[in-house]
C-alpha cells in the first residue's frame, strides 16, 4: 500500500499535536500540521496530498474557502472535518471515506 499523505489544519495546538501523533503512528500514513491557512495553502500547492483533515477552531468561511481551494488544486483530495472522537474513530472515518471513493 502506498503512503497516504495528510495535511492537518486547525487552530487548537493541543488537539493538532494529538492528531499529528495519531496520524503519524500508522506506518503508511504521513502528516504535516498547520494552524495558518496561508502556510497550509503554500504547502498544499507544492505537495501531493491524499487527505486534508480540518480540525477545530477554523471559522466557517475559512473552512469553505480552504476546501474549495484544495479541491480546485487537487480534485482527488479527500477533505474531512474531524473534531474529536479518539484514534479508532479517526482511522475508521478516514478509511471509510477512502473506501467509499474507491481509493483503498
DAWO-V628445 format. One record per backbone hydrogen bond with DSSP energy under -0.5 kcal/mol. NH is the residue of the N-H (numbers start at 1). CO is the residue of the C=O. E is the energy in kcal/mol with one decimal. If there is no record, write none. Layout:
nh=NH co=CO e=E
nh=NH co=CO e=E
This chain:
nh=4 co=28 e=-3.1
nh=6 co=4 e=-0.5
nh=6 co=30 e=-3.3
nh=7 co=51 e=-2.2
nh=8 co=32 e=-2.8
nh=9 co=53 e=-2.6
nh=10 co=34 e=-2.0
nh=11 co=56 e=-2.7
nh=12 co=56 e=-0.8
nh=13 co=11 e=-0.8
nh=16 co=12 e=-2.7
nh=17 co=13 e=-2.3
nh=18 co=14 e=-1.8
nh=19 co=15 e=-2.8
nh=20 co=16 e=-2.7
nh=21 co=17 e=-2.1
nh=22 co=18 e=-2.9
nh=23 co=19 e=-2.9
nh=24 co=20 e=-2.3
nh=25 co=21 e=-0.8
nh=25 co=22 e=-0.6
nh=26 co=23 e=-1.4
nh=29 co=26 e=-1.8
nh=30 co=4 e=-2.7
nh=32 co=6 e=-1.4
nh=34 co=8 e=-2.3
nh=37 co=35 e=-0.5
nh=40 co=36 e=-2.3
nh=41 co=37 e=-2.7
nh=42 co=38 e=-2.3
nh=43 co=39 e=-2.3
nh=44 co=40 e=-2.8
nh=45 co=41 e=-2.3
nh=46 co=42 e=-0.7
nh=46 co=43 e=-1.2
nh=47 co=44 e=-1.0
nh=49 co=47 e=-0.6
nh=50 co=5 e=-2.5
nh=51 co=5 e=-2.1
nh=52 co=78 e=-3.3
nh=53 co=7 e=-2.5
nh=53 co=51 e=-0.5
nh=54 co=52 e=-0.6
nh=54 co=80 e=-3.0
nh=55 co=9 e=-3.3
nh=55 co=53 e=-0.6
nh=58 co=55 e=-0.7
nh=63 co=59 e=-2.6
nh=64 co=60 e=-2.3
nh=65 co=61 e=-2.3
nh=66 co=62 e=-3.0
nh=67 co=63 e=-2.3
nh=68 co=64 e=-2.4
nh=69 co=65 e=-2.5
nh=70 co=66 e=-2.6
nh=71 co=67 e=-2.5
nh=72 co=68 e=-2.1
nh=73 co=69 e=-2.2
nh=74 co=70 e=-3.1
nh=77 co=74 e=-2.3
nh=78 co=50 e=-2.3
nh=79 co=77 e=-0.6
nh=80 co=52 e=-3.2
nh=80 co=78 e=-0.6
nh=82 co=54 e=-3.3
nh=82 co=80 e=-0.5
nh=89 co=85 e=-0.6
nh=90 co=86 e=-2.3
nh=91 co=87 e=-2.5
nh=92 co=88 e=-2.2
nh=93 co=89 e=-3.0
nh=94 co=90 e=-2.2
nh=95 co=91 e=-2.9
nh=96 co=92 e=-2.6
nh=97 co=93 e=-1.9
nh=98 co=94 e=-2.5
nh=99 co=95 e=-2.5
nh=100 co=96 e=-2.6
nh=101 co=97 e=-1.6
nh=102 co=99 e=-1.6
nh=103 co=98 e=-3.0
nh=104 co=98 e=-0.7
